[in-house]
Amino acid sequence: MDSTTHSQPESTLVGAKFTGDSKTYFNIWIVNIFLTIITLGIYSAWATVRNRRYFYGNTSIANHRFEYHGKPIQILKGRAIAFVLFAIYMVCSVYLPLVAALIALVIMIATPWLVNQSLRFNLRMTSYRNVRFSFKGTYGGAFTNFIVFPFLSVFTLHLMLPYVIKRIDMYIHNNISYGNQAAQVELSTKEYYKTVLICVIAGLGMVLVLMLIGFLMSLALASTAVLIPVGFVALNLVFVSFIAALYQGRIRNHIFNHANIGQVAELHSNVDEFAYAKLLVVNAFAIVFSFGLAFPWAKVRKAEFLAQATGVTFTSDIDQVVNTMVEEQSAFGEEASNFLDVDLSIG
C-alpha cells in the first residue's frame, strides 16, 4: 500500500484511479490459465488470489491503494466443499433420487448462509488504508431477499423483479461496513422500474433493427452462407453489450450516488451508458475474434473506465477516523476461525 499519509480536506471530491496495464495482466492471466489446466483446476484458487491482488493493488483513492488479503488455501477449501457436495448430488441423482431431492432441499435452505459467507469473506479480505471491510448480513435477511421474494416474483410473471433486485442491492450494500463505519444506501424502486423499462424498449428496438439487418444480410450474402452466422453473432454481441451497459451503468450510478459510508465518505458515479456500451461492444468483439486472448486487455480497459467514473467525497478528517478504526481492529485482530475464513463463492 502507498505510504502517502496526507489527509484530504473536508468535503473534497477525489476520483478513483486504476494504474494496471494489459501487458502485465496478460502475463499473470496466461500463467494462471496454464497452471490451472495442468493442475486440473487446483491452481484456480491461487489464480483467483493473484487476479484480485493485481486489480485491488492497482486501484487507488487519494493515493492509497486497496489490498486483498485472501489466501489460496481458504478459497481452495471452499471450492473443495462445493465440488464434493456437487459430486454427491450427481451420484445420488442417478442412484438415489430421493436422497438427491433431500440434498437439493438442504442446499436451498443453506443458500442464504452461503451468500452471506461469500460476501463476508470477500469483504473481510479487502482493506483500504489498513482498515478492513466487513459484512453483517443475517440468515433471515438473506433468506427473505434471495429466496422468498424471487419465489413470489414468479407469481407476478416477474413483474416484481425490479423491486426484488432493488431489495437485494439494498440488503447487500446496507450490510457493508468499513471498520466501524456502516454503509447506508437508500434506493428508489421507481428508478429500477424505469431502468428496466428503458432496457426493454431499447431491446425491442434493437431486435427489430437486428431482424431487418439480418434479413438484408441473408439476401446480400445468399451465395456466402458461412458469413451469415458470423454476422448474426456480431449483431448479438452488439445487442447484449448495449443492454448490459445500459442497465449496469444506470443502476451503478443510482447506487453509488445514494450511498455513504458512515461519517467517512460519500460515493459518486458518473458512468456514461453509451460510452460504456461502446467499450463493452469493442471488448466483446476483441475477445471473440481473438479466441479469448484479448480478455486481459478487455478487463483492464473496463477497470480503467469504471475507476474514472468513480469518485469519493471525504466528509470528515479521514486520517483521524482511520487511525481510530485501525486501533479498534487491532484488538479484533484475526480472531475469526479458519472455518469461517473459507470462501464458499462459486466464482
Secondary structure as GFF3:
##gff-version 3
##sequence-region A 1 347
A	DSSP	beta_strand	12	18	.	.	.	ID=ss1
A	DSSP	alpha_helix	22	38	.	.	.	ID=ss2
A	DSSP	alpha_helix	44	57	.	.	.	ID=ss3
A	DSSP	beta_strand	59	61	.	.	.	ID=ss4
A	DSSP	beta_strand	64	68	.	.	.	ID=ss5
A	DSSP	alpha_helix	72	95	.	.	.	ID=ss6
A	DSSP	alpha_helix	97	124	.	.	.	ID=ss7
A	DSSP	beta_strand	126	128	.	.	.	ID=ss8
A	DSSP	beta_strand	131	135	.	.	.	ID=ss9
A	DSSP	alpha_helix	139	143	.	.	.	ID=ss10
A	DSSP	pi_helix	144	148	.	.	.	ID=ss11
A	DSSP	alpha_helix	149	154	.	.	.	ID=ss12
A	DSSP	alpha_helix	161	173	.	.	.	ID=ss13
A	DSSP	beta_strand	176	178	.	.	.	ID=ss14
A	DSSP	beta_strand	181	185	.	.	.	ID=ss15
A	DSSP	alpha_helix	189	220	.	.	.	ID=ss16
A	DSSP	alpha_helix	227	256	.	.	.	ID=ss17
A	DSSP	beta_strand	259	261	.	.	.	ID=ss18
A	DSSP	beta_strand	265	269	.	.	.	ID=ss19
A	DSSP	alpha_helix	273	289	.	.	.	ID=ss20
A	DSSP	alpha_helix	295	308	.	.	.	ID=ss21
A	DSSP	beta_strand	310	314	.	.	.	ID=ss22
A	DSSP	alpha_helix	318	332	.	.	.	ID=ss23
###
